[in-house]
Amino acid sequence: METETYKQTTELSSYIGKILRDNFGKGPESVHVSLGKTFIIFYIRNFLSPTEKVLMNQKQDESVQQTRDLVMQTLIPEIKAYIKIVTGMEIREFYYDWGLHNKSAMFTGICNDLSGIDVPIKEEFTGKTELITEIINLSSESEKKPEEIYACQLNHRNVLVIRNGILVRIEKQLIRQGMREQLRLAKRTLEKGLLHNNNHFEAILNTKVIDIFVDWDFDLDKSVIVLVTNPTK
């Protein structure tokens, strides 16, 4: 199984690197793929084109995000189809986020139970209870307490947190009025600020946290948070 999983992750890593290079003009330095049960996480490093770097230097981070978001809408169906070809996973939810200042990115796919893969995950891990409490507190500060929350550790590198029922009424109204992208940009700024400024995660998980990502599915009123930890610890 390990050999088969290694082949799958290597093939997917190569594919994501190529599709990003073809569509953004510059590919990432590395793409690390993690598989487990019904989840797949791509952690992308050193991904920033020369044009984007110029925009970032001019404080045009939002322009970079908007352009990338537009491109991703065309790439997501293709990425989901390729994941199915390689792993058999029928991805029904796809999330992504950009760590522009770290030149990093995250893609996360969630499939249904029937097309999940036989790779174990840890649903009990060091600091899980405290982590969930911390995420609930941060959620309450930025929007509201989640109606449901789930956390697991795919491997020594990735901790995944899923929140259900987090949108407040004003956000739902903005979505109905067609302001999804504006809401996404605003929530990225607010929530990622809270997540990145939190100094408890490393103590809770007993390891160094090198990246944090967050994204939402507004139709499902759902969100994923991915904490990338130091793989050497």
PETABEL-V269799 format. One record per residue. N is the residue number from 1. RES is the residue in one small letter. BURIAL is 1 if it has 24 or more other C-alpha atoms within 12 Angstrom, else 0. Layout:
N/RES/BURIAL  N/RES/BURIAL
This chain:
1/m/0  2/e/0  3/t/0  4/e/0  5/t/1  6/y/0  7/k/0  8/q/1  9/t/1  10/t/1  11/e/0  12/l/1  13/s/1  14/s/1  15/y/1  16/i/1  17/g/1  18/k/0  19/i/1  20/l/1  21/r/0  22/d/0  23/n/0  24/f/1  25/g/0  26/k/1  27/g/1  28/p/1  29/e/0  30/s/1  31/v/1  32/h/1  33/v/1  34/s/1  35/l/1  36/g/1  37/k/1  38/t/1  39/f/1  40/i/1  41/i/1  42/f/1  43/y/1  44/i/1  45/r/1  46/n/1  47/f/1  48/l/1  49/s/1  50/p/0  51/t/0  52/e/1  53/k/0  54/v/0  55/l/0  56/m/0  57/n/0  58/q/0  59/k/0  60/q/0  61/d/1  62/e/0  63/s/0  64/v/1  65/q/1  66/q/1  67/t/0  68/r/1  69/d/1  70/l/0  71/v/0  72/m/1  73/q/0  74/t/0  75/l/1  76/i/1  77/p/0  78/e/0  79/i/1  80/k/1  81/a/0  82/y/1  83/i/1  84/k/1  85/i/0  86/v/1  87/t/1  88/g/1  89/m/1  90/e/1  91/i/1  92/r/1  93/e/1  94/f/1  95/y/1  96/y/1  97/d/1  98/w/1  99/g/1  100/l/1  101/h/0  102/n/0  103/k/1  104/s/1  105/a/1  106/m/1  107/f/1  108/t/1  109/g/1  110/i/1  111/c/1  112/n/0  113/d/0  114/l/0  115/s/0  116/g/1  117/i/1  118/d/0  119/v/0  120/p/0  121/i/1  122/k/0  123/e/0  124/e/0  125/f/0  126/t/0  127/g/0  128/k/1  129/t/0  130/e/0  131/l/1  132/i/1  133/t/0  134/e/1  135/i/1  136/i/1  137/n/0  138/l/1  139/s/1  140/s/0  141/e/0  142/s/1  143/e/1  144/k/1  145/k/0  146/p/1  147/e/0  148/e/0  149/i/1  150/y/1  151/a/1  152/c/1  153/q/1  154/l/1  155/n/1  156/h/1  157/r/1  158/n/1  159/v/1  160/l/1  161/v/1  162/i/1  163/r/1  164/n/1  165/g/1  166/i/1  167/l/1  168/v/0  169/r/0  170/i/0  171/e/1  172/k/0  173/q/0  174/l/0  175/i/0  176/r/0  177/q/0  178/g/0  179/m/0  180/r/0  181/e/1  182/q/0  183/l/1  184/r/1  185/l/1  186/a/0  187/k/1  188/r/1  189/t/1  190/l/0  191/e/1  192/k/1  193/g/0  194/l/1  195/l/1  196/h/1  197/n/0  198/n/0  199/n/0  200/h/1  201/f/1  202/e/1  203/a/0  204/i/0  205/l/1  206/n/0  207/t/0  208/k/0  209/v/1  210/i/1  211/d/1  212/i/1  213/f/1  214/v/1  215/d/1  216/w/1  217/d/1  218/f/1  219/d/0  220/l/0  221/d/1  222/k/1  223/s/1  224/v/1  225/i/1  226/v/1  227/l/1  228/v/1  229/t/1  230/n/0  231/p/0  232/t/0  233/k/0
